[in-house]
Structure formats: C-alpha cells, structure tokens
Amino acid sequence: MPLTASDRRASTAAPIEEILAMRWSPRAFDPEAVLTDEQLTSLLEAARWASSASNSQPARFIAARRGTALFDRIEQHLMGFNRAWAPRASALVLAAATTEDDQGKPLRWAEYDTGQAMANLAVQAHALGLHVHPMGGIEVEGLRQEFDLPQRLVPITVTAVGTVGSPDALPERYRERESAQRTRLPLADLLLVQE
Amino acid sequence: MPLTASDRRASTAAPIEEILAMRWSPRAFDPEAVLTDEQLTSLLEAARWASSASNSQPARFIAARRGTALFDRIEQHLMGFNRAWAPRASALVLAAATTEDDQGKPLRWAEYDTGQAMANLAVQAHALGLHVHPMGGIEVEGLRQEFDLPQRLVPITVTAVGTVGSPDALPERYRERESAQRTRLPLADLLLVQE
C-alpha cells in the first residue's frame, strides 16, 4: 500500500521545519498545472536572496514555463529518463555557476553558492504548495551551445518545478518511487568528528 | 541612523517566505547565548534532509558548541578577521564535500549539494530564531590535517551559528555593516535568457 504524505515526512532526531521535512523530489507532475508570473518571480527572488561568498552572487538562471519555446530549448538537453517525466512540470529552471569574475578571478564557492540559491528556491516552492526535482542529468555542452554561454558559466542542474500529479503516467519502477519511504544516512555517519 | 530589521528585509518583486527574506549574516553574535543539544540536532537534521544528486548525500559536518575543545580546534583555522568575531558564536559547523564515492567515482554535484545542505541549515536556524554566517575564509589544509581528512573530503565553509548580539564589540567598519542595507544584483541581471 502506498505510504501517505505524512508517513513520508523526514524522520529526524529533533524537529525541523515542515517545509524541510516534507520536501521530496517527484517525477509525477500535473501536466495541466500552470505556474503564475508571480510564483515564478517568488521562486527566483528566493534564490536571489540566498547567501553567497562575499555576496559574490555567482548563481545565474534560465527559467521557462511549460508551453514556451524556451522551455523546449531547455528540455531537449535533459538526459535519459528525465526527458520522459520532466516535460510535465510547470517550469524548468536551469542553474549555472559563474566560476570566474569579470577579471578572471576564480569564484571558489560558485557551485556551493549556486546550490544554496537552488535550495532556497526549493523552500519557496514548498511554501507555495509546489514541488521541485533538481536534475544533474543534463547535456552541459549542449546547453552551453544552445544558450551561447561563456566557459566561466557552468550549467550545473535543471530543476523541474510544478504540482504533484498522478503517478499513473510513469513506468511502474518509477511509479513506486513516488510513494516510497524516503531514506538518508544516519546523522552520526555525516559527522566526521563528535563533540 | 541604523536601519531597523524590517527596513533590512529583502526587497523583492514578489513575496518570499519570511525566513528567507529576513536572513542575513551577522558578525555580532551574543557571546553568552548557548545552543541546546536539540537545537544543534535540528540544524544538522535540516542539512541531512536536503536533496542531493541521486541521493548521494555528499555533505559531511563537524559541529561544535562554544566552550568545547572541538570548537577551538575549528576556530583556530579561521582566517583573518573571522577569528575576531566568530568565536562569539554559539557553534561552528564545518561543512565538507565528499568529492568521490568509495569506488573513487567523482561526485560531480558534491559542492552544489553541500551548499544545498547548508542553505537548509540556515533556514532551520532562522526558524529557531538564530542566525548563521558562512565563512569561506578557512585554512583548508590546516583543517584537513587537524581532522585527518582524506583528499576526497574537501572542507568548503565553516558556518558560525548563534544569536545576534551587540555590534559594540566590532571595529567601526564592521559595526556599521550589521545594520546596513542588504543588496543584491537586480533579478534581471541573474537571468541569462528571458522567456
């Protein structure tokens, strides 16, 4: 029997915010759900206000709603099974890291900070009742050519954003994952040294 | 006249969650404020449940409360002015990225995912009324030796966690920053292509 959403809440040794505890990455998106202008702006503003090393703000985005030419241009550079499910999302957000500043100086925390920005976007999405699924399986060179990105701009992920839909459209193997128990390593395994 | 907290709320073109809008990185921490066991666990659980590429969970942590030997071992590897203010924080959290799995296969999104984990930690901190200040100015090799970290574990940041305190203990230049307007590039500058 599929687990309920509540069963799938993160299991934690101390309470965490509901938005963080209920976050998961669906593949079953509702192909009818539409993201409003304001929702998309809220998501990008959340990313924009993330912290970054010395406020260097290395994260850059290409955000497109389903049904636009831009969405299709991003979507065609997804890899493997991502191309099967991600087109049903309401929007795709490409996140790229600026790895050097205008003077060619490396921005050491560019990828870390881009991750911070996209985690903030995920928090905002959940606050709006949406879900996100970040994808690393993307054609980096294909995206670079598609959008004429200089070498210092590195595409890192494409994140599908939308409303959870019926898993029926997914192959069985993936359908089950939509309601499977979420798992993490024990917290003790993540701590390199204990106090 | 110093700006109020409300003046310093992120200025956005569409609403974002209060926790994201009010987040900023203080240097003035209250040296008496103590982080409880449960609070520290909540912070680490928030980081633990962040998303990561194929659930690879590359982020690793060393977390220590002020007044412990472990805190001092981390603190001595902060660089420059960080050593002046960060010791007043209630805790320091070293974040390291696991850049290869056990089979030596590169984990491409290790730094991005570590950023996601620490952004979640920041969200949880604000939910608890705390603030965080991530520092990139750390002695990477010093920390590696201090904690006997293998090459595949890369220290990325040390984050100070605590309660905002009086800026009086800071030199004037930094004191003013505690109440300065927060700034970001215009959203349009972060979008590489528009819909």
Interface residues (C-beta under 8 A of the other chain):
Chain A: A10 T12 A13 A14 P15 I16 E17 I19 L20 A21 R23 S25 E38 Q39 T41 S42 L44 E45 A46 A47 R48 W49 A50 S51 A53 S54 N55 Q57 A59 R60 F61 I62 A63 A64 R65 T68 L70 L94 A96 A97 R108 W109 E111 Y112 D113 T114 G115 Q116 A117 M118 A119 N120 A122 V123 Q124 A127 P134 G136 F147 L149 L153 I156 T157 T183 R184 L185 L187 L190 L191 L192 V193 E195
Chain B: A10 T12 A13 A14 P15 I16 E17 I19 L20 A21 R23 S25 E38 Q39 T41 S42 L44 E45 A46 A47 R48 W49 A50 S51 A53 S54 N55 Q57 A59 R60 F61 I62 A63 A64 R65 T68 L70 L94 A96 A97 R108 W109 E111 Y112 D113 T114 G115 Q116 A117 M118 A119 N120 A122 V123 Q124 A127 P134 G136 F147 L149 L153 I156 T157 T183 R184 L185 L187 L190 L191 L192 V193 E195
